[in-house]
Amino acid sequence: MKKIIMILALAVALLMLIGCGAKQKMEDKLAEKIVETALGGDVDIDGEEVTIKGEDGAVTFGAGEWPDSDLAKIIPEFKDGTITSVVNSEGYVFIIMEEVDEDNLKDYLDKVKSEFTEEAYESKFEDTIAYSATNTDGIAMIVSYTTSDKILSIQASMPEKTE
């Protein structure tokens, strides 16, 4: 009898887990359809990532990991903080990081400054440090850091195509 009760309890627990997974998938699919209808593109929700595919390519919104696009591979990766937000596409990358130590930022800025030297502009105002420049391939990069809340934003964009 105990064996049957144990098997039934295990079966109920498995069904509940499966049901929760199915419910989450249903909610994701519903959200995808709503966004697709509103934006007119193909939307894929996968955990913490949302990808919107349209005529001009795909844009991914997410958090937690350094993006893996070709553009993100060109810019120096910052590894000493918590990635809280990412917008990633073929031509544009925007990353927000929290808990960034100012000493680590200085090392990162030195690396960025050595690779992005064209049209460089640096500013320090109150509690904000910013640097913007392009590299020799025309890729633009902006690094902005707020010392009071230790938030770093990194933006990069491919040069605009001229026809």
Backbone as a printed PyTorch tensor [residue, N CA C, xyz], in Angstrom:
tensor([[[  0.8280,  -1.1950,   0.0000],
         [  0.0000,   0.0000,   0.0000],
         [  0.8720,   1.2590,   0.0000]],

        [[  1.9420,   1.2520,   0.8460],
         [  2.8370,   2.4150,   0.8970],
         [  3.4930,   2.6580,  -0.4450]],

        [[  3.8080,   1.5450,  -1.1340],
         [  4.4380,   1.6590,  -2.4460],
         [  3.4960,   2.3470,  -3.4390]],

        [[  2.2290,   1.9890,  -3.4170],
         [  1.2360,   2.5700,  -4.3280],
         [  1.0560,   4.0560,  -4.0240]],

        [[  0.9860,   4.4040,  -2.7500],
         [  0.8330,   5.8140,  -2.3580],
         [  2.0610,   6.6120,  -2.8030]],

        [[  3.2500,   6.0270,  -2.6250],
         [  4.4790,   6.7000,  -3.0340],
         [  4.5070,   6.9100,  -4.5440]],

        [[  4.1000,   5.8990,  -5.3020],
         [  4.0720,   6.0050,  -6.7670],
         [  3.0560,   7.0590,  -7.1920]],

        [[  1.8750,   7.0560,  -6.5610],
         [  0.8600,   8.0610,  -6.8880],
         [  1.3530,   9.4730,  -6.5470]],

        [[  2.0040,   9.6380,  -5.4000],
         [  2.5300,  10.9510,  -5.0100],
         [  3.5860,  11.4200,  -6.0030]],

        [[  4.4490,  10.5030,  -6.4240],
         [  5.4730,  10.8380,  -7.4090],
         [  4.8380,  11.2220,  -8.7420]],

        [[  3.8170,  10.4700,  -9.1570],
         [  3.1220,  10.7690, -10.4180],
         [  2.4560,  12.1420, -10.3610]],

        [[  1.8210,  12.4720,  -9.2380],
         [  1.1750,  13.7850,  -9.0760],
         [  2.2270,  14.9010,  -9.1220]],

        [[  3.3480,  14.6830,  -8.4430],
         [  4.4170,  15.6900,  -8.4510],
         [  4.9500,  15.9060,  -9.8580]],

        [[  5.1550,  14.8190, -10.6170],
         [  5.6290,  14.9400, -11.9970],
         [  4.6180,  15.6720, -12.8730]],

        [[  3.3480,  15.3430, -12.7040],
         [  2.3110,  16.0250, -13.4860],
         [  2.2630,  17.5190, -13.1690]],

        [[  2.4690,  17.8540, -11.9000],
         [  2.4770,  19.2720, -11.5230],
         [  3.6570,  19.9900, -12.1750]],

        [[  4.8270,  19.3490, -12.1770],
         [  5.9940,  19.9500, -12.8120],
         [  5.7930,  20.1090, -14.3100]],

        [[  5.2680,  19.0720, -14.9330],
         [  4.9950,  19.1280, -16.3650],
         [  3.9570,  20.1990, -16.6580]],

        [[  2.9330,  20.2680, -15.8170],
         [  1.8830,  21.2770, -15.9850],
         [  2.4430,  22.6840, -15.8740]],

        [[  3.3420,  22.9010, -14.9170],
         [  3.9570,  24.2340, -14.7700],
         [  4.7590,  24.5980, -15.9960]],

        [[  5.5050,  23.6220, -16.5280],
         [  6.2860,  23.8710, -17.7390],
         [  5.3830,  24.1730, -18.9230]],

        [[  4.3000,  23.4300, -19.0400],
         [  3.3570,  23.6530, -20.1310],
         [  2.6960,  25.0230, -19.9940]],

        [[  2.3550,  25.3890, -18.7620],
         [  1.7330,  26.6930, -18.5230],
         [  2.6890,  27.8190, -18.9230]],

        [[  3.9710,  27.6990, -18.5620],
         [  4.9590,  28.7190, -18.9130],
         [  5.1120,  28.8190, -20.4280]],

        [[  5.1450,  27.6680, -21.1080],
         [  5.2600,  27.6700, -22.5700],
         [  4.0490,  28.3310, -23.2070]],

        [[  2.8540,  28.0560, -22.6680],
         [  1.6370,  28.6890, -23.1840],
         [  1.6890,  30.2040, -23.0010]],

        [[  2.1330,  30.6410, -21.8050],
         [  2.2370,  32.0740, -21.5420],
         [  3.2470,  32.7220, -22.4770]],

        [[  4.3830,  32.0580, -22.7190],
         [  5.3940,  32.5860, -23.6320],
         [  4.8410,  32.7170, -25.0470]],

        [[  4.1400,  31.6840, -25.5070],
         [  3.5750,  31.7110, -26.8600],
         [  2.5290,  32.8210, -26.9930]],

        [[  1.7070,  33.0060, -25.9650],
         [  0.7080,  34.0650, -25.9830],
         [  1.3820,  35.4300, -26.0400]],

        [[  2.4080,  35.6210, -25.2260],
         [  3.1480,  36.8920, -25.2360],
         [  3.7900,  37.1260, -26.5950]],

        [[  4.3510,  36.0760, -27.1990],
         [  4.9470,  36.1940, -28.5310],
         [  3.9130,  36.6790, -29.5400]],

        [[  2.7270,  36.0850, -29.5270],
         [  1.6740,  36.4550, -30.4810],
         [  1.2320,  37.9040, -30.2840]],

        [[  1.1270,  38.3370, -29.0440],
         [  0.7240,  39.7190, -28.7690],
         [  1.7670,  40.6910, -29.3150]],

        [[  3.0340,  40.4200, -29.0350],
         [  4.1070,  41.3100, -29.5120],
         [  4.2120,  41.2550, -31.0260]],

        [[  4.0870,  40.0690, -31.6240],
         [  4.1320,  39.9530, -33.0790],
         [  3.0350,  40.7790, -33.7230]],

        [[  1.8410,  40.7230, -33.1610],
         [  0.7200,  41.5010, -33.6910],
         [  0.9910,  42.9930, -33.5610]],

        [[  1.5350,  43.4090, -32.4290],
         [  1.7860,  44.8320, -32.1950],
         [  2.9310,  45.3590, -33.0610]],

        [[  3.9870,  44.5640, -33.2250],
         [  5.1740,  45.0450, -33.9400],
         [  5.2450,  44.5820, -35.3860]],

        [[  4.4790,  43.5900, -35.7360],
         [  4.4860,  43.1040, -37.1070],
         [  5.7220,  42.2890, -37.4530]],

        [[  6.3920,  41.7010, -36.4930],
         [  7.5670,  40.8780, -36.7510],
         [  7.4140,  39.5190, -36.1180]],

        [[  8.4380,  38.6970, -36.2860],
         [  8.4670,  37.3690, -35.6910],
         [  9.1510,  37.4780, -34.3330]],

        [[  8.4980,  37.0170, -33.2750],
         [  9.0100,  37.1550, -31.9120],
         [  9.2640,  35.7810, -31.3180]],

        [[ 10.4160,  35.6530, -30.6580],
         [ 10.7540,  34.4110, -29.9740],
         [ 11.1510,  34.7430, -28.5450]],

        [[ 10.4180,  34.1820, -27.5770],
         [ 10.7280,  34.3770, -26.1620],
         [ 11.3530,  33.0890, -25.6620]],

        [[ 12.5920,  33.2080, -25.1670],
         [ 13.3170,  32.0420, -24.6850],
         [ 13.9350,  32.3750, -23.3360]],

        [[ 13.2240,  32.0410, -22.2780],
         [ 13.7170,  32.3470, -20.9350],
         [ 13.7820,  33.8430, -20.7230]],

        [[ 14.9950,  34.3640, -20.4860],
         [ 15.1710,  35.7940, -20.2490],
         [ 15.4730,  36.5650, -21.5230]],

        [[ 15.4570,  35.8940, -22.6820],
         [ 15.7580,  36.5580, -23.9490],
         [ 14.5140,  36.6830, -24.8100]],

        [[ 14.3860,  37.8420, -25.4470],
         [ 13.3180,  38.0770, -26.4100],
         [ 13.9750,  38.5090, -27.7040]],

        [[ 13.7080,  37.7910, -28.7970],
         [ 14.2640,  38.1230, -30.0970],
         [ 13.1320,  38.5230, -31.0190]],

        [[ 13.2880,  39.6870, -31.6530],
         [ 12.3080,  40.1730, -32.6190],
         [ 12.9870,  40.1940, -33.9770]],

        [[ 12.4070,  39.4370, -34.9180],
         [ 12.9670,  39.3680, -36.2730],
         [ 12.0530,  40.1400, -37.2030]],

        [[ 12.6620,  41.0310, -37.9720],
         [ 11.9080,  41.8220, -38.9310],
         [ 12.6400,  41.9000, -40.2490]],

        [[ 12.1870,  42.7900, -41.1090],
         [ 12.7920,  42.9530, -42.4250],
         [ 14.2520,  43.3950, -42.3440]],

        [[ 14.5850,  44.1770, -41.3240],
         [ 15.9380,  44.7180, -41.1930],
         [ 16.8640,  43.8380, -40.3670]],

        [[ 16.4490,  42.6370, -39.9930],
         [ 17.2740,  41.7460, -39.1900],
         [ 16.6210,  41.4430, -37.8610]],

        [[ 17.4170,  40.9490, -36.9330],
         [ 16.9000,  40.5410, -35.6240],
         [ 17.5060,  41.3950, -34.5220]],

        [[ 16.7050,  41.6500, -33.4940],
         [ 17.1600,  42.3530, -32.3020],
         [ 16.8230,  41.4670, -31.1100]],

        [[ 17.8190,  41.2610, -30.2370],
         [ 17.6210,  40.4340, -29.0550],
         [ 17.7420,  41.2880, -27.8090]],

        [[ 16.7730,  41.1290, -26.8990],
         [ 16.7880,  41.8040, -25.6020],
         [ 16.9770,  40.7190, -24.5550]],

        [[ 17.8660,  40.9610, -23.6190],
         [ 18.0870,  39.9570, -22.5920],
         [ 18.9680,  40.4850, -21.4860]],

        [[ 19.5020,  39.5800, -20.6970],
         [ 20.3750,  39.9520, -19.5820],
         [ 21.2350,  38.7610, -19.2170]],

        [[ 22.2690,  39.0400, -18.4450],
         [ 23.0450,  37.9620, -17.8600],
         [ 24.3190,  37.5680, -18.5650]],

        [[ 24.3830,  37.6780, -19.8810],
         [ 25.5610,  37.2310, -20.6080],
         [ 26.0020,  38.2690, -21.6270]],

        [[ 27.3190,  38.2960, -21.8640],
         [ 27.8660,  39.1500, -22.9070],
         [ 27.2990,  38.6630, -24.2340]],

        [[ 26.8440,  39.5750, -25.0960],
         [ 26.2440,  39.1480, -26.3650],
         [ 27.2570,  38.4260, -27.2540]],

        [[ 26.7490,  37.6400, -28.1970],
         [ 27.6320,  36.8500, -29.0480],
         [ 27.6020,  37.2650, -30.5190]],

        [[ 27.0800,  38.4450, -30.8120],
         [ 27.0470,  38.9170, -32.1980],
         [ 28.4650,  39.2250, -32.6800]],

        [[ 28.6260,  39.3490, -33.9900],
         [ 29.9360,  39.6840, -34.5490],
         [ 30.4360,  41.0170, -34.0010]],

        [[ 29.5370,  41.9830, -33.8620],
         [ 29.9160,  43.2920, -33.3240],
         [ 30.3820,  43.1690, -31.8790]],

        [[ 29.6850,  42.3970, -31.0760],
         [ 30.0660,  42.2170, -29.6650],
         [ 31.4220,  41.5340, -29.5360]],

        [[ 31.7940,  40.7470, -30.5350],
         [ 33.1020,  40.0900, -30.5190],
         [ 34.2280,  41.0630, -30.8670]],

        [[ 33.8920,  42.1610, -31.5340],
         [ 34.9050,  43.1460, -31.9280],
         [ 35.2770,  44.0520, -30.7620]],

        [[ 34.2870,  44.4350, -29.9680],
         [ 34.5730,  45.3690, -28.8710],
         [ 35.1530,  44.6000, -27.6800]],

        [[ 35.9680,  45.2740, -26.8600],
         [ 36.5220,  44.5860, -25.6940],
         [ 35.4120,  44.1480, -24.7360]],

        [[ 35.5310,  42.9320, -24.2300],
         [ 34.5540,  42.4110, -23.2670],
         [ 34.9220,  42.8720, -21.8650]],

        [[ 33.9280,  43.3740, -21.1440],
         [ 34.1220,  43.7530, -19.7430],
         [ 33.6100,  42.6060, -18.8920]],

        [[ 34.4660,  42.0840, -18.0080],
         [ 34.1130,  40.8620, -17.2800],
         [ 33.8810,  41.0730, -15.7900]],

        [[ 33.9840,  42.3050, -15.2980],
         [ 33.9590,  42.5340, -13.8500],
         [ 32.7200,  43.2760, -13.3920]],

        [[ 31.5610,  42.7440, -13.6340],
         [ 30.3100,  43.3450, -13.1970],
         [ 29.1750,  42.3770, -13.4590]],

        [[ 27.9680,  42.8170, -13.1660],
         [ 26.7850,  42.0020, -13.3940],
         [ 26.0040,  42.5920, -14.5640]],

        [[ 25.8620,  41.8230, -15.6230],
         [ 25.1200,  42.2860, -16.8030],
         [ 23.6330,  42.2460, -16.4710]],

        [[ 22.9960,  43.4180, -16.5260],
         [ 21.5740,  43.4840, -16.1890],
         [ 20.6790,  43.6760, -17.4040]],

        [[ 21.2490,  44.1470, -18.5090],
         [ 20.4310,  44.3750, -19.6890],
         [ 21.3080,  44.3430, -20.9390]],

        [[ 20.7860,  43.7250, -21.9890],
         [ 21.4990,  43.6560, -23.2610],
         [ 20.5000,  43.8590, -24.3960]],

        [[ 20.8670,  44.7260, -25.3290],
         [ 20.1550,  44.8460, -26.6020],
         [ 21.2050,  44.5430, -27.6570]],

        [[ 20.9310,  43.5730, -28.5180],
         [ 21.9430,  43.0660, -29.4180],
         [ 21.3410,  42.8530, -30.8060]],

        [[ 21.9980,  43.4130, -31.8080],
         [ 21.5910,  43.1740, -33.1860],
         [ 22.8480,  43.1110, -34.0450]],

        [[ 22.6550,  42.9440, -35.3270],
         [ 23.7970,  42.8670, -36.2340],
         [ 24.5960,  44.1650, -36.2460]],

        [[ 23.9240,  45.2940, -36.1120],
         [ 24.5990,  46.5700, -36.2340],
         [ 24.7160,  47.3830, -34.9620]],

        [[ 24.1710,  46.8820, -33.8370],
         [ 24.1330,  47.6790, -32.6140],
         [ 24.1800,  46.7800, -31.3910]],

        [[ 24.9530,  47.2010, -30.3840],
         [ 25.0230,  46.4870, -29.1130],
         [ 24.9100,  47.5110, -27.9970]],

        [[ 24.0820,  47.2070, -26.9950],
         [ 23.9390,  48.0640, -25.8220],
         [ 23.9120,  47.1640, -24.5980]],

        [[ 24.8410,  47.3880, -23.6780],
         [ 24.9790,  46.5420, -22.4960],
         [ 24.9720,  47.4310, -21.2570]],

        [[ 24.1930,  47.0530, -20.2600],
         [ 24.2070,  47.7620, -18.9750],
         [ 24.6920,  46.7780, -17.9190]],

        [[ 25.6440,  47.2490, -17.1110],
         [ 26.2130,  46.4140, -16.0540],
         [ 26.1530,  47.1580, -14.7280]],

        [[ 25.9200,  46.4160, -13.6670],
         [ 25.9030,  46.9790, -12.3220],
         [ 27.0510,  46.3790, -11.5130]],

        [[ 27.2790,  46.9640, -10.3420],
         [ 28.3090,  46.4970,  -9.4210],
         [ 29.6990,  46.5280, -10.0620]],

        [[ 29.9760,  47.6160, -10.7840],
         [ 31.2530,  47.7670, -11.4850],
         [ 32.1880,  48.6100, -10.6340]],

        [[ 33.3400,  48.0620, -10.3150],
         [ 34.3440,  48.7660,  -9.5250],
         [ 35.0740,  49.7780, -10.4140]],

        [[ 35.2870,  50.9720,  -9.8950],
         [ 35.9010,  52.0370, -10.6870],
         [ 37.3220,  51.6820, -11.1370]],

        [[ 38.0670,  50.9510, -10.3280],
         [ 39.4150,  50.5350, -10.7320],
         [ 39.3710,  49.6070, -11.9410]],

        [[ 38.4070,  48.6900, -11.9700],
         [ 38.2450,  47.8030, -13.1220],
         [ 37.8240,  48.5890, -14.3640]],

        [[ 37.0210,  49.6220, -14.1540],
         [ 36.6110,  50.4730, -15.2590],
         [ 37.8210,  51.1510, -15.8820]],

        [[ 38.7210,  51.6590, -15.0640],
         [ 39.9080,  52.3490, -15.5850],
         [ 40.7280,  51.4190, -16.4670]],

        [[ 40.9100,  50.1780, -16.0540],
         [ 41.6420,  49.2060, -16.8800],
         [ 40.9060,  48.9680, -18.1970]],

        [[ 39.5870,  48.8600, -18.1270],
         [ 38.7790,  48.6420, -19.3300],
         [ 38.8760,  49.8420, -20.2690]],

        [[ 38.7700,  51.0330, -19.7070],
         [ 38.8670,  52.2420, -20.5360],
         [ 40.2260,  52.3280, -21.2350]],

        [[ 41.2890,  51.9350, -20.5500],
         [ 42.6100,  51.9330, -21.1850],
         [ 42.6180,  51.0250, -22.4130]],

        [[ 41.9870,  49.8640, -22.2950],
         [ 41.9200,  48.9300, -23.4250],
         [ 41.0670,  49.5140, -24.5530]],

        [[ 39.9110,  50.0900, -24.1990],
         [ 39.0440,  50.6930, -25.2080],
         [ 39.7780,  51.8280, -25.9240]],

        [[ 40.4590,  52.6710, -25.1530],
         [ 41.1800,  53.8160, -25.7340],
         [ 42.2920,  53.3720, -26.6730]],

        [[ 42.8880,  52.2090, -26.4160],
         [ 43.9560,  51.7340, -27.3030],
         [ 43.4020,  51.1870, -28.6220]],

        [[ 42.1480,  50.7330, -28.6280],
         [ 41.5410,  50.1640, -29.8350],
         [ 40.6230,  51.1410, -30.5630]],

        [[ 40.0450,  52.0890, -29.8440],
         [ 39.1130,  53.0610, -30.4250],
         [ 39.7270,  54.4450, -30.2430]],

        [[ 40.4330,  54.8850, -31.2730],
         [ 41.2510,  56.1010, -31.1580],
         [ 40.7710,  57.2510, -32.0410]],

        [[ 39.9200,  56.9740, -32.9970],
         [ 39.4690,  57.9940, -33.9500],
         [ 38.3230,  58.8140, -33.3480]],

        [[ 38.3150,  60.0980, -33.6160],
         [ 37.2440,  60.9960, -33.1710],
         [ 36.9390,  60.8220, -31.6820]],

        [[ 37.9770,  60.6590, -30.9010],
         [ 37.8190,  60.3720, -29.4690],
         [ 37.3410,  61.5930, -28.6930]],

        [[ 36.4870,  61.3410, -27.7240],
         [ 35.9990,  62.3830, -26.8240],
         [ 35.8490,  61.7810, -25.4310]],

        [[ 36.4380,  62.4440, -24.4510],
         [ 36.3570,  61.9670, -23.0750],
         [ 35.8290,  63.0780, -22.1970]],

        [[ 34.9550,  62.7050, -21.2580],
         [ 34.4330,  63.7180, -20.3420],
         [ 34.2730,  63.1380, -18.9450]],

        [[ 34.4210,  64.0090, -17.9720],
         [ 34.1670,  63.6710, -16.5710],
         [ 33.3610,  64.8270, -16.0120]],

        [[ 32.1730,  64.5150, -15.5420],
         [ 31.2940,  65.5470, -15.0140],
         [ 30.5790,  65.0060, -13.7930]],

        [[ 30.7350,  65.6960, -12.6830],
         [ 30.1670,  65.2640, -11.4000],
         [ 30.4770,  63.7910, -11.1650]],

        [[ 29.4810,  62.9130, -11.2420],
         [ 29.7500,  61.5000, -10.9680],
         [ 29.6950,  60.6220, -12.2210]],

        [[ 29.9120,  61.2180, -13.3930],
         [ 29.8480,  60.4620, -14.6410],
         [ 31.1650,  60.5530, -15.4080]],

        [[ 31.6280,  59.4070, -15.8590],
         [ 32.8120,  59.3120, -16.7050],
         [ 32.3360,  58.7530, -18.0370]],

        [[ 32.7430,  59.3880, -19.1400],
         [ 32.3070,  58.9200, -20.4530],
         [ 33.4490,  58.9940, -21.4580]],

        [[ 33.4350,  58.0660, -22.3890],
         [ 34.4150,  58.0500, -23.4800],
         [ 33.6990,  57.5660, -24.7290]],

        [[ 33.9250,  58.2700, -25.8320],
         [ 33.3700,  57.8230, -27.1060],
         [ 34.4320,  57.9840, -28.1820]],

        [[ 34.4350,  57.0560, -29.1140],
         [ 35.4050,  57.0800, -30.2110],
         [ 34.9940,  56.0410, -31.2480]],

        [[ 35.6920,  56.0550, -32.3570],
         [ 35.5250,  55.0170, -33.3650],
         [ 36.8740,  54.3390, -33.5740]],

        [[ 36.8220,  53.1470, -34.1280],
         [ 38.0780,  52.4950, -34.4850],
         [ 38.3710,  52.7610, -35.9590]],

        [[ 39.4410,  52.2040, -36.4760],
         [ 39.8350,  52.4790, -37.8610],
         [ 38.8500,  51.9040, -38.8740]],

        [[ 37.9780,  50.9730, -38.4430],
         [ 36.9470,  50.4150, -39.3260],
         [ 35.6430,  51.2000, -39.2680]],

        [[ 35.6070,  52.2770, -38.4600],
         [ 34.4100,  53.1020, -38.3550],
         [ 33.4060,  52.6220, -37.3380]],

        [[ 33.7490,  51.5990, -36.5600],
         [ 32.8480,  51.1200, -35.5130],
         [ 32.9010,  52.1050, -34.3600]],

        [[ 31.7390,  52.6070, -33.9470],
         [ 31.6540,  53.5940, -32.8750],
         [ 31.3940,  52.9050, -31.5460]],

        [[ 32.0040,  53.4510, -30.4980],
         [ 31.8210,  52.8870, -29.1700],
         [ 31.6800,  54.0050, -28.1590]],

        [[ 30.7460,  53.8470, -27.2310],
         [ 30.5410,  54.8030, -26.1350],
         [ 30.5420,  54.0040, -24.8340]],

        [[ 31.3710,  54.4580, -23.9020],
         [ 31.4250,  53.8510, -22.5770],
         [ 31.0560,  54.9430, -21.5850]],

        [[ 30.0800,  54.6660, -20.7270],
         [ 29.6290,  55.6460, -19.7430],
         [ 29.5090,  54.9630, -18.3870]],

        [[ 30.0240,  55.6380, -17.3450],
         [ 30.0380,  55.0510, -16.0060],
         [ 29.5990,  56.0900, -14.9920]],

        [[ 28.7150,  55.6760, -14.0970],
         [ 28.2520,  56.5410, -13.0200],
         [ 28.8730,  56.0470, -11.7210]],

        [[ 29.7190,  56.8830, -11.1020],
         [ 30.4560,  56.4570,  -9.9050],
         [ 29.5480,  56.2690,  -8.6990]],

        [[ 28.4730,  57.0400,  -8.6060],
         [ 27.6140,  56.9520,  -7.4230],
         [ 26.8650,  55.6290,  -7.3290]],

        [[ 26.4280,  55.0850,  -8.4600],
         [ 25.6890,  53.8190,  -8.4010],
         [ 26.4330,  52.6560,  -9.0560]],

        [[ 27.6630,  52.9230,  -9.5340],
         [ 28.5330,  51.8820, -10.1020],
         [ 27.8970,  51.1550, -11.2820]],

        [[ 27.2480,  51.9410, -12.1540],
         [ 26.6010,  51.3810, -13.3390],
         [ 27.3970,  51.7700, -14.5740]],

        [[ 27.6720,  50.7780, -15.3940],
         [ 28.4290,  50.9600, -16.6310],
         [ 27.5140,  50.6730, -17.8120]],

        [[ 27.5510,  51.5450, -18.8090],
         [ 26.8440,  51.2400, -20.0540],
         [ 27.8660,  51.2440, -21.1860]],

        [[ 27.7250,  50.2590, -22.0470],
         [ 28.6160,  50.0890, -23.1920],
         [ 27.7380,  50.0320, -24.4280]],

        [[ 28.0470,  50.9040, -25.3830],
         [ 27.2970,  50.9190, -26.6330],
         [ 28.2830,  50.8310, -27.7870]],

        [[ 27.9020,  50.1130, -28.8080],
         [ 28.7200,  50.0420, -30.0160],
         [ 27.8000,  49.9450, -31.2090]],

        [[ 28.2570,  50.5170, -32.3150],
         [ 27.4530,  50.4340, -33.5350],
         [ 28.3560,  50.3640, -34.7540]],

        [[ 27.8810,  49.6320, -35.7230],
         [ 28.5860,  49.5030, -36.9840],
         [ 28.4440,  50.8110, -37.7560]],

        [[ 29.3790,  51.1070, -38.6530],
         [ 29.2260,  52.3330, -39.4470],
         [ 27.9790,  52.2390, -40.3270]],

        [[ 27.3700,  53.3880, -40.5660],
         [ 26.1950,  53.3980, -41.4300],
         [ 26.6060,  53.0840, -42.8550]],

        [[ 25.7870,  52.2800, -43.4960],
         [ 26.0750,  51.8990, -44.8860],
         [ 25.6230,  53.0180, -45.8120]],

        [[ 26.5030,  53.3970, -46.7030],
         [ 26.1470,  54.3980, -47.7110],
         [ 25.9690,  53.7000, -49.0360]],

        [[ 24.9570,  54.0990, -49.7290],
         [ 24.6610,  53.4440, -51.0100],
         [ 24.9630,  54.3350, -52.1540]]])
